[in-house]
Amino acid sequence: MIPRPDNAPLGNLMKPQLIAAAELDRLETWQKYSSHMCGGCVSSCCTLPVEVKIKDLIRIGIVDEFERGDPPKNIAKRLQKEGIVERYNQKSEIFTLQRMSNNDCLYLDRKSRFCTIYDKRPDTCRNHPKIGPRPGYCAYKPKEVVRETKFKTLDKF
């Protein structure tokens, strides 16, 4: 038998808690992924750090094929100066793309919330959520919940 606080009604302990929108830093709030979810989401996966390899940078078009032979550290320095790469891990040879001040990916359109380089997107994005912080789950945030939150905030003024 599960102990319960004396003041807690039994019914409240038995009800599942519904999560309206996932929190990026709380993986337990992420929802089991289904492809139909993307159209109604605010693209919250596009606010996660994007780790890329040199082949992704070539596909995106920010590094050309001739640079493949250059030391990755030199490429990283150039891309950091250009504001495209946030950091480079020399051991794993993984670049992390820079994000906007609101954590959006550089390539996420602010109005439509769609990827501006979708056909050239990095493998990290192509494989999400099969690979990621919680494989098979996504940080789904429905567009309606975000809209309602904005209106509630505006009502306070």
GIMO-V146120 format. One record per residue. N is the residue number from 0. OMEGA is omega in radians with two decimals (999 if undefined). Layout:
BEGIN
((N,OMEGA) (N,OMEGA))
END
This chain:
BEGIN
((0,-3.14) (1,3.11) (2,3.10) (3,3.08) (4,-3.10) (5,-3.08) (6,-3.10) (7,3.08) (8,-3.10) (9,-3.12) (10,-3.13) (11,3.14) (12,-3.07) (13,-3.09) (14,3.04) (15,3.12) (16,3.11) (17,3.14) (18,-3.08) (19,-3.12) (20,-3.12) (21,3.01) (22,-3.05) (23,-3.06) (24,3.09) (25,-3.05) (26,-3.14) (27,3.11) (28,-3.14) (29,-3.09) (30,3.08) (31,-3.03) (32,2.99) (33,-3.02) (34,-3.14) (35,-3.08) (36,-3.01) (37,-3.10) (38,-3.12) (39,-3.08) (40,3.11) (41,-3.13) (42,-3.11) (43,3.09) (44,-3.14) (45,3.03) (46,3.08) (47,3.06) (48,-3.13) (49,3.11) (50,-3.08) (51,3.05) (52,-3.10) (53,-3.13) (54,3.08) (55,-3.13) (56,3.09) (57,3.14) (58,3.14) (59,3.12) (60,3.12) (61,3.00) (62,3.12) (63,-3.05) (64,-3.13) (65,-3.14) (66,-3.10) (67,-3.13) (68,3.13) (69,3.06) (70,-3.13) (71,3.13) (72,3.11) (73,3.09) (74,-3.14) (75,3.13) (76,3.14) (77,-3.09) (78,3.05) (79,3.10) (80,-3.14) (81,3.12) (82,-3.12) (83,-3.13) (84,3.13) (85,-3.14) (86,3.14) (87,3.08) (88,-3.05) (89,-3.11) (90,-3.11) (91,-3.07) (92,3.12) (93,3.07) (94,3.02) (95,-3.12) (96,3.07) (97,3.07) (98,3.10) (99,-3.11) (100,3.10) (101,-3.14) (102,3.06) (103,3.02) (104,3.10) (105,-3.03) (106,3.10) (107,3.11) (108,-3.05) (109,-3.10) (110,-3.06) (111,-3.07) (112,3.08) (113,3.13) (114,-3.13) (115,3.12) (116,-2.99) (117,-3.11) (118,-3.13) (119,-3.02) (120,-3.12) (121,3.12) (122,3.11) (123,-3.13) (124,3.13) (125,-3.06) (126,3.13) (127,0.07) (128,3.09) (129,3.11) (130,3.14) (131,-3.09) (132,3.10) (133,-3.06) (134,3.13) (135,-3.12) (136,3.10) (137,-3.13) (138,-3.07) (139,3.04) (140,-3.11) (141,-3.13) (142,-3.10) (143,-3.12) (144,3.14) (145,-3.14) (146,3.13) (147,3.14) (148,3.13) (149,-3.13) (150,3.12) (151,3.12) (152,-3.13) (153,3.14) (154,-3.09) (155,-3.06) (156,999))
END
